[in-house]
Amino acid sequence: MRIINYDGSQIAVLDDEDTRLEHGIEDLFSKEDFKQFFGIDYDGYLTVVYEPYRNMYVVEKIGGEVEAYDDPTKEPILNKIKMKEDDIMDYLVLRHLKKEIPSKFHRIENYKYVLPKEFEEAYQKQLEEKEAHRFLMESLPYAIRELEEALHPAAAKTTASLAEDPIMVMRQEAYSKISREFWEKKSGLTRALAGCKKPVEDMSPEELKKSIKGEQ
């Protein structure tokens, strides 16, 4: 884990060793959020570098000299980071899991995705809807071309003949697999009707845990 702050404003947290995520973590916090979420106050500090894997602990206070430590417990802010290190990683892993959850049917338990048995059928239908939507989007240029040719005054094709076109038949089948709810979500109507929800990035550790618990 690396926690770095070079300019007295944003705090970067990086980690590529946590096995709970398939990818590493690279996230930014404002000083205000870091203080609110973890109780670590960066006021008065210009530079704070916390890198245990390199045994690198550096602090520069505003108006002061750069100081390096071989033990983070010897400097107040470094010691607070050390004490909160697990809480910070737990929060970031949970935040990434929440943002990247495979579907509304999945749950997060013990930092893993779980698909309850009662939602397996609904999740399979969602996968089929996504595949049908993908096909519709990919075949759209073909459908537009065929329709334009059929509508042309000199065209040999007719709109009736399109009903027998294999691709057009497959498009109709794909349409039949997609629910109204899916179309509304894809168009953004669901988000508009639901109103503005608090972004995951703005949730405190407590709010994030409550939101996940409420979905279970």
N, C-alpha and C positions, 0 to 999 in steps of 0.2 A: 504494500500500500504506500502511496505517495500523496501527501497533502502539501500543496505549494501555493504560496501567495507572494507575488513579487511587487505589486504596485499599491498595496493597501486597499484594494477594492475587491475584486473577485477571488474566490478561493477554489482552486482546482483539486479534485480528488481523482486519482488514477490507481487502477489495480488490474493486474492480469493473472492473478494467482487464485482468486476465489473460484472454487469449483462448482458453486451453485448456479453460475451462469455459463452458457456456452461461449460467450464472448467476454471480453474484459469490460471494465468500467472506466468511463471518462466523463466526469460531470463537473458542473460549475455551480457554486453557491455565491450569493452576495454575502457581505459581512453581516447584514441584518438577519438573513435567514439562518446563517451558521450560529449566530448568537441565540436566536429564538429556538432553533431545533435542538441544539446540543449544549447551549450554555457556555460557548467559547467566544470570548470577546476579543476582537482584533483591533479595537480602538487603541491608538498609541503605537501600533506596529506597522512598519512599512513592508518588511519582508519576514515571512515565516516559512521555513522549509522543514518538513518532517518526512524523512525517508529512512525507515528502519533497515530496509534491505541493504542500503549502502552505508549504514551507520552514520547518516548525515543529518545533523540537526543544527539549523542556522536561524538566527533571529537578528533583525535589525529594527530597533525602535526608532520612531520619528525623532530626528535630531540627535540620534546616538550612533554608535559604531556597530559594525557587523560583528556578531559574536557567534562562534561555533562551539557546540557541546558534544561530548562523547556519551553523555547520559541525559536523555530528555527530561528526567525528573528534576534536574538542577535548574530548570527554567520554567516559570509558572505556566505560560501558554502551551509550551511543548508537553508539559506534564498533563495538562487538561486534555490535550489531543490524545495522548497515550491512554489515559483513563477512558476516553470515549471512543477509542478506535473501533471496537466491536460494534458499538451502537451505530456509528457512522456507516460501517459496511453493511450491517443488517438493513438499515434504512435504504441504502442505495440499491442493494440487491432486490429488496421488496418493491422499490419504486420502478426498477427496470422490468421486473416480472409483471407488475400491474400494467405498465405501458404496452408490453409485448404479449399479453395474454392471448392465446390462440383464438378464443371465441368467448361469447357471453355465457357459454355453458360450462366453461372450465372454472375451477376453483384453485386458490393458492393455499396449500397446506404444507407447513414445514419447508417453505421456500421451494416447493415443487408444484408443477401443474397437475391437477387431478381432474378427470372427467367422470363425474358421478354416473352410475349405470343408468339412472332414469333419464339422463340427457343424451345418451349415446345415439338414439334414433334421430333426435332433433339436430344433433351436431352433424350426423351423416347427411341429413337433408341440406344443411347449410353448406357443406362441402360441394354437394351436387349443384346447389344454386350458384356458388362461386364459379364452378367449372362451366355451367351453362352461360353465365354472364361473360366469362372469358371468351367463349366461342362466339357469342353474339357480337362482341366488340371486334374480334379478329375478322369476322366474316361480313362486317358492316360495309366496307368498301365494295365488296362483291355484290351485296344486296342492292346498294344504291345504283351501281352500274346496270344491273339487270333490270331494275325498275325504270331507270331512265331510258333504256333501250326499248322496253315494252311500251312506254308512253310516247315514244317518237312516232310521228305520223307515218313514216316510211318503214317502220320496224316490222319484221316478220313475226316477232314475238308478240304475245298479248299478255295482259295482266293475268288472264286465266291460265295461260301456259306456265306462269311462274309457280302455280300451285303444285306442278309436277316436277319442278326443278329440285334435284336432290339436296342441294345446299339450302334452298328456301324451306324445304320440308324439315330439315334438321333445325333450322332457325325457329320454326314454329314449335317444334318439340322442346327446344331450349326455353322459349318463352313460357311454355306451360309448366316448367319446373321452378320458375322464379315467383316468389310470393310478392304481394303488394308491399309488405313490410321491407323486404329486401330492396326493392326499387326505391322506396322512400329513403332508406338509409343511404343508398348509393348516390341519390340526388342531393342529399344534405337536408332533406325535409325533416327527418327524425331529429337531427341536432337542433334545427330551428324551432321545432315544436317543443322540444324538451327544455329549451332555454340554456343559459350558460352555466355549465358545471365547473367547479373549481378544478383547474388543471392539476394533474398528478404532481408536477414539479413544485406547485405552491402548497401542497399538503404537508403539514408537520408530521413527524413520526406517529404521533397519536392519531391524527386524522386519517393517515394512510392505513393504519391498523384497523381503525373503526370501519373504514370503507370496505376493506377486504372481509372483515368479519360479517358485515351486513349483507354481503353477497353470498355467504355460505348458508 
